[in-house]
Amino acid sequence: MNFIKKNPKKNGFTLIELVTTIAVITILSGAIIYVSPKLISRQKLKNDAWQVLNDIKEVQERARAQLERLKIEIDLNSKTSYKYEKRKNAFSSGSGENIGIRNLTNQIFFKSVRIGNTTYGTGKVTFLYDEWGVPKKICIKDSGEVVEDSGEIVITIETPVLKNINNQNLSVDIIISPGTGRLRMDGPK
């Protein structure tokens, strides 16, 4: 009979193996601790941008379904809040259940709204969606300016917590195409 003999000296791990394993685990956990806050902030930015995009899409779809003109208003003065109508004239009547009010999460802000070639960084920008779900009239409350049948609309949301390659705040653009009202998101960039 051939029995395999065990070497009595090889019962465990050597000290070098243990130190190497602990060093690798320490390096990996240090990298995760360094990267995780950035990943969380980046994901919060993307989540907020998706929420704004979905709320705009909801206003478009409600306008089409109800054959009504509905509004969405972005407050560039507070930089963090916006509201939208679920029924026609909800803003003017003050009907609370027909108004959706949202705030962006902590450290995420509206930077600007670009309409065609003009960029607005302050004021309240109101988009009026027609019965076909297309933004037809845009009103900037601080200046009293009304823009009709404009070019492309770009809503920029940013976070100062993260910087891009050019050392600028990381941002996401929500783009609304003129004529069709098609929505898309570009970023984070």
MARBALO-794271 format. One record per residue: x, y, z of N, C-alpha, C in turn; residue number from 1. Coordinates in nm, 3 decimals. Example, Ala and Ser with C-alpha at 12.3 -4.5 7.8 and 13.67 -1.06 7.14 Angstrom:
<nodes>
+---------+---------+---------+---------+---------+---------+---------+---------+---------+-----+
!     n_u !     n_v !     n_w !    ca_u !    ca_v !    ca_w !     c_u !     c_v !     c_w !   i !
+---------+---------+---------+---------+---------+---------+---------+---------+---------+-----+
!   1.319 !  -0.569 !   0.780 !   1.230 !  -0.450 !   0.780 !   1.320 !  -0.330 !   0.780 !   1 !
!   1.285 !  -0.225 !   0.708 !   1.367 !  -0.106 !   0.714 !   1.290 !   0.003 !   0.787 !   2 !
+---------+---------+---------+---------+---------+---------+---------+---------+---------+-----+
</nodes>
This chain:
<nodes>
+---------+---------+---------+---------+---------+---------+---------+---------+---------+-----+
!     n_u !     n_v !     n_w !    ca_u !    ca_v !    ca_w !     c_u !     c_v !     c_w !   i !
+---------+---------+---------+---------+---------+---------+---------+---------+---------+-----+
!   0.083 !  -0.117 !   0.000 !   0.000 !   0.000 !   0.000 !   0.087 !   0.123 !   0.000 !   1 !
!   0.041 !   0.216 !  -0.082 !   0.116 !   0.341 !  -0.095 !   0.036 !   0.453 !  -0.029 !   2 !
!   0.077 !   0.493 !   0.085 !   0.011 !   0.603 !   0.156 !   0.086 !   0.733 !   0.130 !   3 !
!   0.006 !   0.840 !   0.117 !   0.069 !   0.971 !   0.098 !   0.105 !   1.025 !   0.235 !   4 !
!   0.230 !   1.058 !   0.251 !   0.274 !   1.112 !   0.378 !   0.264 !   1.263 !   0.374 !   5 !
!   0.214 !   1.318 !   0.479 !   0.206 !   1.463 !   0.490 !   0.330 !   1.513 !   0.558 !   6 !
!   0.377 !   1.627 !   0.508 !   0.493 !   1.689 !   0.568 !   0.446 !   1.765 !   0.692 !   7 !
!   0.494 !   1.733 !   0.809 !   0.447 !   1.799 !   0.930 !   0.480 !   1.948 !   0.933 !   8 !
!   0.571 !   1.995 !   0.853 !   0.608 !   2.137 !   0.853 !   0.511 !   2.221 !   0.770 !   9 !
!   0.424 !   2.164 !   0.687 !   0.334 !   2.236 !   0.597 !   0.190 !   2.234 !   0.645 !  10 !
!   0.162 !   2.272 !   0.768 !   0.027 !   2.269 !   0.822 !  -0.050 !   2.399 !   0.801 !  11 !
!   0.014 !   2.510 !   0.772 !  -0.054 !   2.639 !   0.761 !   0.009 !   2.727 !   0.655 !  12 !
!  -0.014 !   2.856 !   0.668 !   0.040 !   2.953 !   0.575 !   0.170 !   3.010 !   0.630 !  13 !
!   0.255 !   3.049 !   0.541 !   0.379 !   3.111 !   0.587 !   0.352 !   3.257 !   0.620 !  14 !
!   0.445 !   3.316 !   0.691 !   0.431 !   3.456 !   0.729 !   0.431 !   3.547 !   0.606 !  15 !
!   0.508 !   3.515 !   0.507 !   0.513 !   3.595 !   0.383 !   0.379 !   3.589 !   0.310 !  16 !
!   0.318 !   3.475 !   0.304 !   0.187 !   3.463 !   0.240 !   0.082 !   3.546 !   0.313 !  17 !
!   0.082 !   3.544 !   0.445 !  -0.013 !   3.622 !   0.523 !   0.009 !   3.772 !   0.505 !  18 !
!   0.133 !   3.818 !   0.510 !   0.164 !   3.961 !   0.494 !   0.126 !   4.007 !   0.354 !  19 !
!   0.152 !   3.928 !   0.253 !   0.117 !   3.963 !   0.116 !  -0.034 !   3.975 !   0.099 !  20 !
!  -0.107 !   3.881 !   0.154 !  -0.254 !   3.884 !   0.146 !  -0.310 !   4.007 !   0.216 !  21 !
!  -0.261 !   4.038 !   0.334 !  -0.307 !   4.155 !   0.408 !  -0.273 !   4.283 !   0.332 !  22 !
!  -0.157 !   4.290 !   0.271 !  -0.117 !   4.408 !   0.194 !  -0.208 !   4.429 !   0.073 !  23 !
!  -0.241 !   4.323 !   0.003 !  -0.329 !   4.333 !  -0.114 !  -0.468 !   4.378 !  -0.072 !  24 !
!  -0.520 !   4.322 !   0.037 !  -0.653 !   4.362 !   0.087 !  -0.652 !   4.508 !   0.130 !  25 !
!  -0.547 !   4.554 !   0.194 !  -0.536 !   4.693 !   0.237 !  -0.534 !   4.788 !   0.118 !  26 !
!  -0.458 !   4.755 !   0.016 !  -0.450 !   4.840 !  -0.104 !  -0.586 !   4.846 !  -0.175 !  27 !
!  -0.653 !   4.734 !  -0.190 !  -0.784 !   4.732 !  -0.255 !  -0.888 !   4.809 !  -0.175 !  28 !
!  -0.890 !   4.794 !  -0.043 !  -0.988 !   4.868 !   0.037 !  -0.959 !   5.017 !   0.036 !  29 !
!  -0.833 !   5.056 !   0.032 !  -0.798 !   5.198 !   0.021 !  -0.846 !   5.258 !  -0.110 !  30 !
!  -0.832 !   5.183 !  -0.218 !  -0.880 !   5.232 !  -0.348 !  -1.031 !   5.245 !  -0.349 !  31 !
!  -1.101 !   5.152 !  -0.289 !  -1.248 !   5.158 !  -0.284 !  -1.295 !   5.276 !  -0.200 !  32 !
!  -1.228 !   5.300 !  -0.088 !  -1.265 !   5.414 !  -0.002 !  -1.242 !   5.545 !  -0.075 !  33 !
!  -1.138 !   5.555 !  -0.156 !  -1.109 !   5.677 !  -0.230 !  -1.209 !   5.700 !  -0.343 !  34 !
!  -1.248 !   5.596 !  -0.413 !  -1.332 !   5.607 !  -0.533 !  -1.481 !   5.612 !  -0.501 !  35 !
!  -1.527 !   5.547 !  -0.396 !  -1.671 !   5.534 !  -0.372 !  -1.746 !   5.666 !  -0.356 !  36 !
!  -1.695 !   5.770 !  -0.285 !  -1.772 !   5.895 !  -0.279 !  -1.791 !   5.960 !  -0.417 !  37 !
!  -1.691 !   5.948 !  -0.502 !  -1.702 !   6.004 !  -0.637 !  -1.805 !   5.927 !  -0.719 !  38 !
!  -1.806 !   5.797 !  -0.704 !  -1.904 !   5.716 !  -0.776 !  -2.046 !   5.747 !  -0.728 !  39 !
!  -2.062 !   5.766 !  -0.599 !  -2.194 !   5.797 !  -0.543 !  -2.242 !   5.933 !  -0.592 !  40 !
!  -2.154 !   6.034 !  -0.590 !  -2.192 !   6.168 !  -0.639 !  -2.226 !   6.165 !  -0.787 !  41 !
!  -2.149 !   6.092 !  -0.864 !  -2.175 !   6.081 !  -1.008 !  -2.311 !   6.014 !  -1.032 !  42 !
!  -2.342 !   5.911 !  -0.955 !  -2.469 !   5.842 !  -0.971 !  -2.586 !   5.930 !  -0.928 !  43 !
!  -2.568 !   6.009 !  -0.822 !  -2.674 !   6.102 !  -0.780 !  -2.702 !   6.204 !  -0.890 !  44 !
!  -2.596 !   6.254 !  -0.955 !  -2.613 !   6.349 !  -1.066 !  -2.693 !   6.284 !  -1.179 !  45 !
!  -2.656 !   6.163 !  -1.216 !  -2.729 !   6.093 !  -1.322 !  -2.873 !   6.065 !  -1.282 !  46 !
!  -2.897 !   6.025 !  -1.157 !  -3.033 !   5.998 !  -1.111 !  -3.120 !   6.122 !  -1.116 !  47 !
!  -3.065 !   6.237 !  -1.071 !  -3.142 !   6.361 !  -1.075 !  -3.172 !   6.402 !  -1.218 !  48 !
!  -3.074 !   6.387 !  -1.306 !  -3.097 !   6.422 !  -1.447 !  -3.205 !   6.332 !  -1.507 !  49 !
!  -3.203 !   6.203 !  -1.475 !  -3.307 !   6.112 !  -1.525 !  -3.444 !   6.150 !  -1.469 !  50 !
!  -3.448 !   6.194 !  -1.342 !  -3.575 !   6.233 !  -1.282 !  -3.633 !   6.355 !  -1.353 !  51 !
!  -3.549 !   6.456 !  -1.380 !  -3.595 !   6.575 !  -1.452 !  -3.642 !   6.535 !  -1.592 !  52 !
!  -3.565 !   6.452 !  -1.661 !  -3.602 !   6.407 !  -1.795 !  -3.735 !   6.332 !  -1.792 !  53 !
!  -3.754 !   6.245 !  -1.694 !  -3.879 !   6.169 !  -1.685 !  -3.998 !   6.259 !  -1.651 !  54 !
!  -3.977 !   6.363 !  -1.569 !  -4.085 !   6.455 !  -1.539 !  -4.123 !   6.538 !  -1.662 !  55 !
!  -4.024 !   6.577 !  -1.741 !  -4.054 !   6.648 !  -1.867 !  -4.131 !   6.556 !  -1.960 !  56 !
!  -4.088 !   6.431 !  -1.966 !  -4.158 !   6.333 !  -2.050 !  -4.301 !   6.312 !  -2.002 !  57 !
!  -4.322 !   6.312 !  -1.869 !  -4.457 !   6.298 !  -1.814 !  -4.545 !   6.416 !  -1.857 !  58 !
!  -4.490 !   6.538 !  -1.851 !  -4.567 !   6.655 !  -1.894 !  -4.602 !   6.643 !  -2.042 !  59 !
!  -4.508 !   6.600 !  -2.123 !  -4.535 !   6.581 !  -2.267 !  -4.647 !   6.480 !  -2.288 !  60 !
!  -4.637 !   6.367 !  -2.222 !  -4.736 !   6.261 !  -2.242 !  -4.873 !   6.300 !  -2.188 !  61 !
!  -4.877 !   6.371 !  -2.076 !  -5.005 !   6.419 !  -2.023 !  -5.067 !   6.522 !  -2.117 !  62 !
!  -4.984 !   6.609 !  -2.174 !  -5.035 !   6.709 !  -2.269 !  -5.099 !   6.641 !  -2.389 !  63 !
!  -5.032 !   6.537 !  -2.439 !  -5.088 !   6.461 !  -2.553 !  -5.215 !   6.387 !  -2.514 !  64 !
!  -5.212 !   6.319 !  -2.400 !  -5.325 !   6.236 !  -2.359 !  -5.447 !   6.319 !  -2.323 !  65 !
!  -5.427 !   6.433 !  -2.257 !  -5.539 !   6.516 !  -2.212 !  -5.575 !   6.625 !  -2.313 !  66 !
!  -5.496 !   6.634 !  -2.422 !  -5.513 !   6.739 !  -2.523 !  -5.521 !   6.878 !  -2.457 !  67 !
!  -5.425 !   6.902 !  -2.367 !  -5.417 !   7.029 !  -2.294 !  -5.276 !   7.085 !  -2.305 !  68 !
!  -5.267 !   7.216 !  -2.281 !  -5.137 !   7.281 !  -2.274 !  -5.091 !   7.278 !  -2.128 !  69 !
!  -4.975 !   7.217 !  -2.106 !  -4.921 !   7.203 !  -1.970 !  -4.785 !   7.270 !  -1.960 !  70 !
!  -4.747 !   7.306 !  -1.836 !  -4.623 !   7.380 !  -1.814 !  -4.529 !   7.304 !  -1.721 !  71 !
!  -4.401 !   7.333 !  -1.742 !  -4.298 !   7.293 !  -1.646 !  -4.213 !   7.417 !  -1.621 !  72 !
!  -4.183 !   7.443 !  -1.493 !  -4.110 !   7.564 !  -1.457 !  -3.984 !   7.528 !  -1.379 !  73 !
!  -3.869 !   7.575 !  -1.429 !  -3.740 !   7.552 !  -1.364 !  -3.696 !   7.681 !  -1.299 !  74 !
!  -3.668 !   7.675 !  -1.170 !  -3.626 !   7.794 !  -1.095 !  -3.473 !   7.799 !  -1.092 !  75 !
!  -3.416 !   7.886 !  -1.179 !  -3.271 !   7.900 !  -1.184 !  -3.218 !   7.988 !  -1.071 !  76 !
!  -3.306 !   8.058 !  -1.000 !  -3.262 !   8.138 !  -0.886 !  -3.230 !   8.050 !  -0.766 !  77 !
!  -3.318 !   7.955 !  -0.737 !  -3.292 !   7.864 !  -0.624 !  -3.192 !   7.757 !  -0.665 !  78 !
!  -3.182 !   7.730 !  -0.794 !  -3.088 !   7.633 !  -0.852 !  -3.122 !   7.487 !  -0.821 !  79 !
!  -3.223 !   7.463 !  -0.737 !  -3.247 !   7.324 !  -0.698 !  -3.390 !   7.277 !  -0.717 !  80 !
!  -3.484 !   7.365 !  -0.754 !  -3.624 !   7.320 !  -0.758 !  -3.688 !   7.345 !  -0.894 !  81 !
!  -3.789 !   7.264 !  -0.921 !  -3.872 !   7.281 !  -1.040 !  -4.010 !   7.225 !  -1.010 !  82 !
!  -4.107 !   7.270 !  -1.088 !  -4.243 !   7.217 !  -1.070 !  -4.306 !   7.198 !  -1.207 !  83 !
!  -4.409 !   7.113 !  -1.210 !  -4.476 !   7.084 !  -1.336 !  -4.625 !   7.060 !  -1.312 !  84 !
!  -4.702 !   7.091 !  -1.415 !  -4.848 !   7.073 !  -1.407 !  -4.887 !   6.932 !  -1.447 !  85 !
!  -4.986 !   6.879 !  -1.376 !  -5.046 !   6.752 !  -1.414 !  -5.182 !   6.774 !  -1.482 !  86 !
!  -5.240 !   6.892 !  -1.459 !  -5.367 !   6.932 !  -1.523 !  -5.352 !   7.076 !  -1.568 !  87 !
!  -5.431 !   7.115 !  -1.667 !  -5.425 !   7.250 !  -1.722 !  -5.457 !   7.355 !  -1.614 !  88 !
!  -5.381 !   7.465 !  -1.616 !  -5.397 !   7.581 !  -1.526 !  -5.379 !   7.547 !  -1.378 !  89 !
!  -5.305 !   7.443 !  -1.347 !  -5.283 !   7.406 !  -1.206 !  -5.198 !   7.511 !  -1.136 !  90 !
!  -5.103 !   7.575 !  -1.207 !  -5.020 !   7.678 !  -1.145 !  -5.105 !   7.797 !  -1.102 !  91 !
!  -5.191 !   7.844 !  -1.192 !  -5.269 !   7.964 !  -1.162 !  -5.380 !   7.937 !  -1.060 !  92 !
!  -5.437 !   7.816 !  -1.060 !  -5.544 !   7.787 !  -0.965 !  -5.489 !   7.745 !  -0.828 !  93 !
!  -5.359 !   7.710 !  -0.823 !  -5.299 !   7.669 !  -0.696 !  -5.345 !   7.532 !  -0.650 !  94 !
!  -5.391 !   7.451 !  -0.744 !  -5.440 !   7.317 !  -0.712 !  -5.322 !   7.225 !  -0.680 !  95 !
!  -5.302 !   7.198 !  -0.552 !  -5.185 !   7.126 !  -0.505 !  -5.170 !   6.985 !  -0.559 !  96 !
!  -5.280 !   6.912 !  -0.571 !  -5.268 !   6.773 !  -0.617 !  -5.235 !   6.763 !  -0.765 !  97 !
!  -5.253 !   6.871 !  -0.840 !  -5.223 !   6.871 !  -0.982 !  -5.090 !   6.938 !  -1.016 !  98 !
!  -5.010 !   6.964 !  -0.912 !  -4.878 !   7.024 !  -0.933 !  -4.774 !   6.928 !  -0.875 !  99 !
!  -4.675 !   6.897 !  -0.956 !  -4.563 !   6.818 !  -0.907 !  -4.448 !   6.912 !  -0.874 ! 100 !
!  -4.395 !   6.903 !  -0.752 !  -4.284 !   6.988 !  -0.711 !  -4.168 !   6.897 !  -0.673 ! 101 !
!  -4.053 !   6.924 !  -0.729 !  -3.935 !   6.842 !  -0.701 !  -3.817 !   6.930 !  -0.665 ! 102 !
!  -3.727 !   6.873 !  -0.586 !  -3.600 !   6.936 !  -0.553 !  -3.489 !   6.840 !  -0.591 ! 103 !
!  -3.381 !   6.894 !  -0.642 !  -3.265 !   6.811 !  -0.671 !  -3.198 !   6.772 !  -0.540 ! 104 !
!  -3.122 !   6.664 !  -0.542 !  -3.056 !   6.619 !  -0.421 !  -2.944 !   6.715 !  -0.381 ! 105 !
!  -2.891 !   6.694 !  -0.262 !  -2.787 !   6.780 !  -0.207 !  -2.665 !   6.785 !  -0.300 ! 106 !
!  -2.608 !   6.903 !  -0.319 !  -2.488 !   6.927 !  -0.399 !  -2.509 !   6.910 !  -0.550 ! 107 !
!  -2.635 !   6.914 !  -0.596 !  -2.664 !   6.908 !  -0.739 !  -2.753 !   7.027 !  -0.772 ! 108 !
!  -2.719 !   7.100 !  -0.881 !  -2.784 !   7.226 !  -0.911 !  -2.817 !   7.240 !  -1.060 ! 109 !
!  -2.921 !   7.321 !  -1.089 !  -2.944 !   7.364 !  -1.226 !  -2.841 !   7.472 !  -1.257 ! 110 !
!  -2.765 !   7.455 !  -1.361 !  -2.665 !   7.556 !  -1.398 !  -2.726 !   7.660 !  -1.491 ! 111 !
!  -2.791 !   7.612 !  -1.597 !  -2.845 !   7.706 !  -1.696 !  -2.947 !   7.636 !  -1.785 ! 112 !
!  -3.018 !   7.719 !  -1.861 !  -3.106 !   7.671 !  -1.967 !  -3.067 !   7.747 !  -2.093 ! 113 !
!  -3.031 !   7.673 !  -2.196 !  -2.995 !   7.736 !  -2.323 !  -3.108 !   7.712 !  -2.421 ! 114 !
!  -3.156 !   7.822 !  -2.480 !  -3.264 !   7.815 !  -2.578 !  -3.209 !   7.873 !  -2.708 ! 115 !
!  -3.191 !   7.787 !  -2.806 !  -3.125 !   7.832 !  -2.929 !  -2.982 !   7.871 !  -2.897 ! 116 !
!  -2.946 !   7.998 !  -2.921 !  -2.811 !   8.047 !  -2.893 !  -2.803 !   8.130 !  -2.766 ! 117 !
!  -2.913 !   8.144 !  -2.693 !  -2.917 !   8.228 !  -2.573 !  -2.918 !   8.141 !  -2.448 ! 118 !
!  -2.829 !   8.173 !  -2.354 !  -2.819 !   8.097 !  -2.229 !  -2.871 !   8.181 !  -2.114 ! 119 !
!  -2.956 !   8.121 !  -2.031 !  -3.011 !   8.187 !  -1.913 !  -2.960 !   8.116 !  -1.789 ! 120 !
!  -2.902 !   8.194 !  -1.696 !  -2.849 !   8.137 !  -1.573 !  -2.927 !   8.177 !  -1.450 ! 121 !
!  -3.020 !   8.273 !  -1.466 !  -3.103 !   8.316 !  -1.354 !  -3.247 !   8.328 !  -1.401 ! 122 !
!  -3.338 !   8.338 !  -1.304 !  -3.479 !   8.355 !  -1.337 !  -3.554 !   8.224 !  -1.331 ! 123 !
!  -3.681 !   8.232 !  -1.364 !  -3.767 !   8.114 !  -1.372 !  -3.800 !   8.094 !  -1.519 ! 124 !
!  -3.768 !   7.977 !  -1.567 !  -3.792 !   7.944 !  -1.708 !  -3.911 !   7.850 !  -1.714 ! 125 !
!  -4.016 !   7.892 !  -1.786 !  -4.138 !   7.812 !  -1.797 !  -4.154 !   7.764 !  -1.940 ! 126 !
!  -4.169 !   7.633 !  -1.956 !  -4.194 !   7.573 !  -2.087 !  -4.341 !   7.541 !  -2.097 ! 127 !
!  -4.406 !   7.584 !  -2.203 !  -4.547 !   7.553 !  -2.227 !  -4.553 !   7.447 !  -2.336 ! 128 !
!  -4.602 !   7.330 !  -2.299 !  -4.615 !   7.220 !  -2.395 !  -4.754 !   7.224 !  -2.456 ! 129 !
!  -4.760 !   7.214 !  -2.589 !  -4.890 !   7.216 !  -2.656 !  -4.955 !   7.078 !  -2.652 ! 130 !
!  -5.070 !   7.067 !  -2.718 !  -5.147 !   6.943 !  -2.716 !  -5.074 !   6.826 !  -2.782 ! 131 !
!  -4.969 !   6.856 !  -2.857 !  -4.892 !   6.752 !  -2.924 !  -4.767 !   6.715 !  -2.845 ! 132 !
!  -4.750 !   6.773 !  -2.727 !  -4.635 !   6.741 !  -2.643 !  -4.507 !   6.808 !  -2.689 ! 133 !
!  -4.518 !   6.920 !  -2.760 !  -4.401 !   6.992 !  -2.810 !  -4.393 !   7.127 !  -2.738 ! 134 !
!  -4.273 !   7.166 !  -2.691 !  -4.262 !   7.296 !  -2.625 !  -4.277 !   7.409 !  -2.728 ! 135 !
!  -4.383 !   7.488 !  -2.714 !  -4.412 !   7.593 !  -2.811 !  -4.374 !   7.731 !  -2.762 ! 136 !
!  -4.395 !   7.756 !  -2.634 !  -4.369 !   7.889 !  -2.581 !  -4.284 !   7.875 !  -2.456 ! 137 !
!  -4.178 !   7.956 !  -2.450 !  -4.091 !   7.955 !  -2.334 !  -4.088 !   8.096 !  -2.278 ! 138 !
!  -4.113 !   8.108 !  -2.148 !  -4.118 !   8.238 !  -2.082 !  -4.009 !   8.245 !  -1.976 ! 139 !
!  -3.931 !   8.353 !  -1.980 !  -3.829 !   8.378 !  -1.879 !  -3.883 !   8.488 !  -1.789 ! 140 !
!  -3.918 !   8.454 !  -1.665 !  -3.994 !   8.545 !  -1.579 !  -3.916 !   8.670 !  -1.538 ! 141 !
!  -3.787 !   8.660 !  -1.505 !  -3.714 !   8.778 !  -1.459 !  -3.703 !   8.885 !  -1.567 ! 142 !
!  -3.680 !   8.842 !  -1.690 !  -3.666 !   8.941 !  -1.798 !  -3.798 !   8.968 !  -1.868 ! 143 !
!  -3.899 !   8.883 !  -1.845 !  -4.028 !   8.900 !  -1.911 !  -4.024 !   8.859 !  -2.057 ! 144 !
!  -3.915 !   8.801 !  -2.100 !  -3.898 !   8.761 !  -2.239 !  -3.979 !   8.635 !  -2.269 ! 145 !
!  -4.040 !   8.634 !  -2.386 !  -4.115 !   8.516 !  -2.431 !  -4.054 !   8.471 !  -2.562 ! 146 !
!  -4.016 !   8.345 !  -2.569 !  -3.955 !   8.288 !  -2.688 !  -4.051 !   8.185 !  -2.743 ! 147 !
!  -4.087 !   8.198 !  -2.872 !  -4.177 !   8.101 !  -2.933 !  -4.106 !   8.028 !  -3.046 ! 148 !
!  -4.139 !   7.899 !  -3.062 !  -4.080 !   7.816 !  -3.168 !  -3.930 !   7.837 !  -3.176 ! 149 !
!  -3.864 !   7.811 !  -3.065 !  -3.721 !   7.835 !  -3.055 !  -3.641 !   7.718 !  -3.110 ! 150 !
!  -3.510 !   7.731 !  -3.097 !  -3.422 !   7.623 !  -3.137 !  -3.414 !   7.519 !  -3.027 ! 151 !
!  -3.307 !   7.445 !  -3.029 !  -3.285 !   7.338 !  -2.933 !  -3.281 !   7.393 !  -2.790 ! 152 !
!  -3.339 !   7.320 !  -2.696 !  -3.340 !   7.358 !  -2.556 !  -3.246 !   7.264 !  -2.482 ! 153 !
!  -3.152 !   7.323 !  -2.406 !  -3.056 !   7.243 !  -2.330 !  -3.063 !   7.285 !  -2.183 ! 154 !
!  -3.100 !   7.192 !  -2.097 !  -3.105 !   7.216 !  -1.953 !  -2.980 !   7.150 !  -1.894 ! 155 !
!  -2.895 !   7.230 !  -1.827 !  -2.770 !   7.178 !  -1.772 !  -2.782 !   7.165 !  -1.620 ! 156 !
!  -2.750 !   7.045 !  -1.572 !  -2.749 !   7.016 !  -1.429 !  -2.606 !   6.980 !  -1.393 ! 157 !
!  -2.554 !   7.035 !  -1.281 !  -2.414 !   7.010 !  -1.246 !  -2.397 !   6.984 !  -1.097 ! 158 !
!  -2.278 !   6.933 !  -1.063 !  -2.240 !   6.916 !  -0.924 !  -2.099 !   6.970 !  -0.905 ! 159 !
!  -2.079 !   7.057 !  -0.805 !  -1.944 !   7.108 !  -0.779 !  -1.855 !   7.009 !  -0.705 ! 160 !
!  -1.911 !   6.898 !  -0.662 !  -1.835 !   6.798 !  -0.587 !  -1.734 !   6.728 !  -0.678 ! 161 !
!  -1.770 !   6.708 !  -0.805 !  -1.683 !   6.638 !  -0.899 !  -1.638 !   6.732 !  -1.009 ! 162 !
!  -1.516 !   6.714 !  -1.056 !  -1.461 !   6.793 !  -1.166 !  -1.431 !   6.701 !  -1.284 ! 163 !
!  -1.442 !   6.757 !  -1.406 !  -1.406 !   6.680 !  -1.524 !  -1.259 !   6.702 !  -1.556 ! 164 !
!  -1.215 !   6.657 !  -1.672 !  -1.075 !   6.666 !  -1.712 !  -1.028 !   6.811 !  -1.717 ! 165 !
!  -1.114 !   6.903 !  -1.758 !  -1.079 !   7.045 !  -1.769 !  -1.097 !   7.121 !  -1.638 ! 166 !
!  -1.113 !   7.048 !  -1.527 !  -1.133 !   7.105 !  -1.394 !  -1.260 !   7.190 !  -1.385 ! 167 !
!  -1.361 !   7.153 !  -1.461 !  -1.492 !   7.218 !  -1.453 !  -1.587 !   7.124 !  -1.379 ! 168 !
!  -1.694 !   7.181 !  -1.323 !  -1.792 !   7.097 !  -1.253 !  -1.849 !   6.993 !  -1.348 ! 169 !
!  -1.866 !   6.873 !  -1.299 !  -1.925 !   6.766 !  -1.378 !  -2.072 !   6.799 !  -1.404 ! 170 !
!  -2.116 !   6.785 !  -1.528 !  -2.253 !   6.825 !  -1.563 !  -2.318 !   6.725 !  -1.656 ! 171 !
!  -2.452 !   6.734 !  -1.662 !  -2.534 !   6.654 !  -1.752 !  -2.626 !   6.750 !  -1.826 ! 172 !
!  -2.642 !   6.730 !  -1.955 !  -2.733 !   6.811 !  -2.036 !  -2.857 !   6.730 !  -2.071 ! 173 !
!  -2.973 !   6.792 !  -2.053 !  -3.099 !   6.736 !  -2.102 !  -3.136 !   6.818 !  -2.224 ! 174 !
!  -3.149 !   6.752 !  -2.337 !  -3.169 !   6.821 !  -2.465 !  -3.308 !   6.792 !  -2.517 ! 175 !
!  -3.382 !   6.901 !  -2.549 !  -3.516 !   6.890 !  -2.606 !  -3.509 !   6.941 !  -2.749 ! 176 !
!  -3.541 !   6.855 !  -2.844 !  -3.533 !   6.893 !  -2.985 !  -3.651 !   6.981 !  -3.023 ! 177 !
!  -3.625 !   7.084 !  -3.105 !  -3.735 !   7.171 !  -3.149 !  -3.826 !   7.097 !  -3.247 ! 178 !
!  -3.950 !   7.132 !  -3.246 !  -4.046 !   7.073 !  -3.340 !  -4.103 !   6.941 !  -3.296 ! 179 !
!  -4.016 !   6.849 !  -3.255 !  -4.063 !   6.715 !  -3.216 !  -4.077 !   6.699 !  -3.066 ! 180 !
!  -3.998 !   6.774 !  -2.989 !  -4.000 !   6.759 !  -2.844 !  -3.924 !   6.637 !  -2.796 ! 181 !
!  -3.845 !   6.575 !  -2.886 !  -3.768 !   6.456 !  -2.849 !  -3.670 !   6.490 !  -2.737 ! 182 !
!  -3.661 !   6.401 !  -2.637 !  -3.574 !   6.421 !  -2.522 !  -3.455 !   6.327 !  -2.528 ! 183 !
!  -3.340 !   6.379 !  -2.487 !  -3.224 !   6.293 !  -2.471 !  -3.132 !   6.352 !  -2.365 ! 184 !
!  -3.043 !   6.270 !  -2.312 !  -2.952 !   6.312 !  -2.207 !  -2.810 !   6.293 !  -2.255 ! 185 !
!  -2.724 !   6.392 !  -2.228 !  -2.585 !   6.388 !  -2.267 !  -2.499 !   6.407 !  -2.144 ! 186 !
!  -2.419 !   6.310 !  -2.111 !  -2.330 !   6.324 !  -1.996 !  -2.341 !   6.205 !  -1.905 ! 187 !
!  -2.278 !   6.212 !  -1.793 !  -2.200 !   6.320 !  -1.733 !  -2.075 !   6.352 !  -1.813 ! 188 !
!  -2.046 !   6.482 !  -1.817 !  -1.926 !   6.526 !  -1.889 !  -1.857 !   6.636 !  -1.812 ! 189 !
+---------+---------+---------+---------+---------+---------+---------+---------+---------+-----+
</nodes>
